[in-house]
Amino acid sequence: MCDTFVALPSATQNGSLIFGKNSDREANEASELVIIPHVCHSEDEVVKCTYIEIPQVPETYTVLLAKPYWIWGAEMGANEYNVVIGNEAIFSKVPAGKKPGLIGMDFLRLALERADSALKALQVITELLEKYGQSGNCGHTHAMYYHNSYLIADEKEAWVLETVDKHWAAEKVKDVRSISNGLTIEDKWDLCSGNLVQFAIDQRWCKSQSDFNFRTCYSDLLFTKFSDSMSRVCRTREFLNIHNGDMSVRNAMSLLRDHGETASQNYAPDRGITGAEVCMHASAGPVRGSQTTGSMVTEINNGHAIHWLTGTSAPCTSIFKPVWIDAGLPLMSKPGSQPGDELPEAGVELISPVGKYDPRTLWWHHEDLHRETLRDYSKFINVYRSDRDALEEEFLATIAQKGFITRKLKLDFSQVCFDRSWDQETVWLERIRGLKPKNWRGLMHKAAWKGFDRISGRKIMPG
């Protein structure tokens, strides 16, 4: 389950475009940050996506991806032309295909690699969709099949694209917009597939075009309800409407950390076995089996984009750190300090995260802090919440002050932010491990996370 939103320049404090997304996946499904360079391809070349091969195009653009480690595509990302996309699982009356094919995350990467504007990205996805369809398992350890929706933006405009099998509808965004795990386009759209309405009439979901509604005709009510997408999209839209005109990067980070209208300093993720918030916390399944495994905020202004990425799960326990596509990624793993170990130059990642515990990687290093915090969330999050916010404010202020024009300065500062975040999380972890839980978490929540730890190979701490 995921949430994605955008605020156009007309809705932000400084006239920039701001995009945000949480990627919700299985608890041990590590999120990986990668940059794929611009490449010119030979004639007759093919590209191997997650499951199938399709013809390659002559040229693919540089892309930044935040992706499940095992999938070719991504749930969110951006490219060198400042196109940014996030995708959502949606559930429909039309059964999702199980045969290995192109999955929603593949379409996202293909669009970023092939499109230099938001509208062109939409066209790439819909053309591939109508040619190949969408099908294949999207689950990590538990098979999951679904259709997809997308929020696609560049500095000038944004589009919502919602798909069911080979059918689709697209709506151009005005000011602010958000999507979640359910169809949101109803009886008005700007573009659509040729037989969108007629197919619904043929299925007797409506009688004529006059009473056609994309959301109500095509949605699977049961799965959509259990995804709790309606409450989450209402929550994100309420926030965006309140901040329409003064949306900022800091506001976007806050929205991705949102735990709901009734949440307070005493929010506890172990309460209940149903429901979901924008900042998603896994618990006892099957309804609450998903966890926010990565988060992204992008700001685009005057042709320049800064991507704020956690690279880690649970944004409420994470630090957003800056990345520039043209500068490359900083080092995001620590091989250790054994004799003979040498750290590589910045921009080279030694170790990629996988589905097994490896604290040398950024994602799993943070999991120690995240999972220790869960032993008594309402108490332990307050150990470092204010420090987390202060560190991000420092990063934001430094960029605002210095600008960072050259690639080297960008990469050097990005490395500083990642290193300081790593070190701070280590300090916070030690503080928490020296404390005793005050509010013991529920048995089902405790058992669920013990199970996740056991599967990952992470040492289970008491409490």
N, C-alpha and C positions, 0 to 999 in steps of 0.2 A: 504494500500500500504506500502511496506517495502523494506529495503535494507540490505543485509548481505554480508560480505566479510571476507577473510582470507589471511594471509601472512604466508607462511611456514618459518621454521628456516633459509632457504637459502636466504630469502628476508628481514630479520630483522636486526637491529643494533647489537643485542646481541645474536643471535642464538636461540631466543625463538619463539614459535608460537603465533601469535596474531590474534584474532578473534573479529569481531565487528558486531553489528546489531542494527538497529532501528526497533521497533515494532510500526506500524501505525494502529491505530484503531479509533473508533468514539471518539469524543471530550470528552464525559463524561464517557468513558469506562475505569475506573480506572485500573491501572496495579498493581499487587500484587507480592511481593517477598516472596517466601516460601522455606523452606528446608524440604524435606520429608526424614525421616531416613531410613537406611538400615533395612530391615525386612525379616525374614524367615517366609514363609507362610505354612499353613496346606494343606494337600492333598484335592483336589476338591474345593479349594477356588476360588472365582471369583473376578474380579475387575470391579467396576462400573466406566466406563469412562463418558464422558459428556452426552451421550445418552443411550448407551447400555452396557451390561455386557459381558465380555469375560473371558475365563479361566485364572487364575493367574498362574504365574510360582513359583517354590519353593522358590526363593530368589530374592528380588529386592534391588537395590543399592541406596545409598544416592544420592539425586538429589537436585540441586538448580534450581528453576524455576522463571522466570519473566513472568507472565501470566495475561490475562484478568481475573478479579476477579471472574467471573461467570462460567468459563470454567475449566474442570478437567485438561486438558492438558495445553500446554504453547507454546508461539511463540519462546522462546529462553530459553536455560538452559544448565546446565553442570552436571556431576556426579562425584562421588568420584574417578573414574579412569581417570579423566581429559578428558573425551569425552564431546565435546561441539557441540550443534546443534542450527541452526536457520531455521525457515520455512518461505516460501513465498506463497501467493495466486497466482495462475496462471489461465489463462482463455483459454479454448480449444473449438474446434469444437464439441467435445464430451460433451453433456450436463452434468453438475455436478448433482449428485444425491441429491434429496431433502428428501428422507426418512431418519429418524434419524438413524445414524450409527456411525462409527468411522470418526472423522474429522481430518484434518491435524495436529492440535495441540495435539490431543490424541496420534497419531503415534509418535510425538516427545517425549512426556513424556514416553511412553512405551519403546521406544528405549533407552532412558537414564537410565531407571530403570533396563533394561535387558542386556545391552551390556557393555563390558569392553574395547572396541576399536571402532574406527570409522568404520572399515569394518563390524564388527559385528552389529553395530547400523544400518548400511545400510541394512544388511541382515534381521534384526528384522523388519524393516519397510516394506521391499518388501515382506517378507513372510506373514505378517499380511495383507498387501494390497491385495495380490493375493487370500487370503482366505476370507477376509471380504469386500473388496472394500472400497471406501471412499464416504461418503454422510452425509448430515445433514446441518442445518443452522449454519453458523459461524458468523452471524451478531448479534450485541448487541440489538439495538432497531429497526434496519432495516434488514430484512432477506437478507442474502448474501450466495451464494453457489459457491464454486470454488474447483478446484484441487490444488495440492500443489507441491512445490519444496523445497529442503533442501540443506543446506551446513553443512556437518558433518566433524568434525575434532578431532584428538587427537594430541599428541605432535609430532608424526612421520609422519602423512599423513592426507590428507583431500580429501573429495569426494563431488561432486555435484550430487544430485539425483533429477531427475525431473519426475513427475508422471502425468498421465492422466487416470482417472478411475483406472483400474487394470494394465494399461500399464506403463512402466517406462524405463528410460535409466540413466546410471550413468557414470560419467567421473572423473578420478583421477586428482587431482589438481597438477599443476606444478608451483612452486614459489608463485604466487598470483592469486586470483580469486574473483569474486563478482557475485551475482545474484540479481534479482529484480522480478517484477511481470510479468514476461514473460519467456517462454522457451528460453534457451540459447544453449542447445546442438543441434548440427546440423547433420552432416553426419559422425561424428566420436565419438565413445564412447568406454568404456572399458567393461561395463556390460549392459545387457538389458533383458527385459522380452521376453518370447519365441516368441510371435506373434506380436511384435512391428511393424515390417515392413509389414507383411502380412495384418494386419488389415488396414493399410493405403492404401495398394493396393486394398483391397476389397472395401474400401470406395471411390476409384477412386481419391484419393488425390495425387497419384503418379502412374506411370506405372510399375515400377520395382524397385528392390533394388538399382540399379545404380543411379536412380534419387531421391531416398528417402532422405528427410531432416526432422529430427524430429521436429525442430522448425517451419518450414514453413508448413509441412503437418498437424500438430496437433493444431497449434495456432488459437485462435479466434482473428482475426485482429482488430475488433472493440473495444472490451473490453481491449485488450492488448494496443492498441493505446491510449485510454483514461486514462489508468493507468500511461502513460508517463514513462513506465519502460525502454524503450530503451535509452532515454536521461539520466536517472539516472544510468543505468548500464554502459553507456559510461563514465559518470562522475566519478564513483567509479573506473572503470578500468584505466582511465587516471591517477587518483591520485595514485593508487597502482603501476602503471608502472613507474611513476615519482619517487616514493619512494622505488622502488624495490631495496633491498640491504640496505636500512636504515630506514625501517618501524619501528615505535615505538608505545608505548601506547599513547603518546601524539599525534602522527600523527593520530592514530585511532580515538581518541576523536575528533580531528579537522575534520576528514572526516565525522563523524556522525553529525557534526554541519554544514555541507556544505550547502550553499544556492544557489549554481550554479556558473557557470563560470563568469557571469556578475554581481554577487553580490558584494557589497561593504559595507562600513560602513553605507550606506543609504538604505540597503535592507529593503523592506517593505512588509510584508506578506499579506497586504490587496489589492495588485495590481493583478487584473485578477481573473477570475472565472475558469480557466483551468490551467493545468500545475502542476508540483510537483517537489520538491527538495528532496535531501537525508534527510535533516532536514525538515520534513513535517509539514506544518501549515494549519489547516482547515480554510475554508472560506465558502462562499455561495455555497451550494450543487447544484446538486448532485455530480459533478465531484470532488470537493474539500471538501468532507465531512470527510476525514480522517485527523488524527493528530498523530504525533509521541507521543505515550503515555508512552514509556519506552525505555531505551537504555542500551547497555551492551558492554563492552570490556573485553576480557579475554586474559591474558598472561600466557603461560605455558612454564616453563623452568626447565630442570633437574628434572622432575617429580613433580614440585610444580606449582600450579595455583593460580593466584590472579584474582578475578572477580571484575571489576569496573562497578558499577551499579548506574544509577541515581535513580531508583525507582519512577521517576517523569516524566512528559511530557516535550516535547520540549528541547532537549539537549542543545540548545543554551542558554536557560534560567536556565539550571540545573547544578548541581555539581555531577561529578562522584566520588563515594565513594567505598572504598575497602571492599570486603567480601571474607572470606575463608570458604570453605565448611566444613572442619573438625572443625572449630571453632564455627560455627553457626551464626545466624543472630543477629545483635544488636536490641535493642528496636527501633521501628520505628513509635511509636505513643505516644502522650502526653495526658494523661487523664484529665489534668487540675491541678489546685492547690487549690482546695476546701478543707476545713477542713476535715481530715480523709482520703484524697487521699494518697495512697502510691505507689510510682513507683516500679514496679517489678524488679527482677534481669535482667541484660542484657541478651538478647537472647529470651525474652518472649515478644510477641507482644500482647498488650491488644486489639487493635481495628484493624480490617481489612477494607481496603477501599471498597466501593461499588459504585454504580452509582449515589449516591446522595451526595451532599456537606457535608463534615464532616472535618473541619480543624484540628481535633485532629489526623488525619492520615497523614502520610508523603505525600501521593500523592495529597490529597486535600489541605494540607497546602501550598504546592508549587503552586497549581493552582491559589491562590491569587496573587502570584508574577507573574506567567506566564500571567494571563489574564489582570492584571494591566499593564504589559509591552506592551501588544497588543494595548493599547489605543493610543500609539505613539511609535511603536517599534524602529524606527531608532534613536529616542532621548533617550528613557528609557533604552534600552539595554546597552548603553554606560555609564549609571550610575554605573553598576556593572560588566561589561564584564572583565575588567582588574583584579578586585578583585576575580572574579570567577576563572580565570586562575591562579592567584597567590596562591589561596587556594589549588587547585589541584596540583600545582607544589610542594607545601609544603608537601602534602600527599605522593606524589611520592618520594620526596627526603628523607622523614623520613623512608619509607619502605626500600629504597636503603641503607640507613645508618645503620638501626638497624636490618633488616632481619626478626624479629618476628618469632622465631622458635616455641615457645610453643603456644598451643591453647588459653590459657588465655591471653597472650600478644596480639595475633591476634584479639581476640574478644574485648579486652579493647580498642585497637587502632581503630578498626572498629566503636565502639560505640562513641569514641571521634570524628571521622570524621563525622558520622551522626549527632551528637549533634551540632558540630560547623557549619555544613551546615544548619541545621534547624535555628540556631540562626542568622547566616549571612543572610539567606533569609528573616528573619523577619526584620532585619535592612534595607535591600535593599528595601523591600516593603514599609516601612515607608518613605524612601527617595523619592520613586516614587510617593506615594500618596500626598506628599507635593509639587509636581510639576504640572504645567499645560501643557497639550499637545501642541506642536508647530505645528505638521503636523497632522491635523485631518484625521482619517482614513475614507476609503470609506463607503458609506451608506450600501452597501450589506454586507460587512465584519462586520460592526458594528451590523447590524440586525442579522446576523448569530450567533455571539457570545452572543448577548442578548438572543437569543433563547436557546442556550446551557445553559446559566446561569439560565434562567427561569425553564428549565426542571430539572436541578440539584438541584435547591433550593438555589443557591448561590445569595447573594445580588448583584444586578447590580449597578456598579459604573457609575457615569456620564462620558461622553466622549467616 
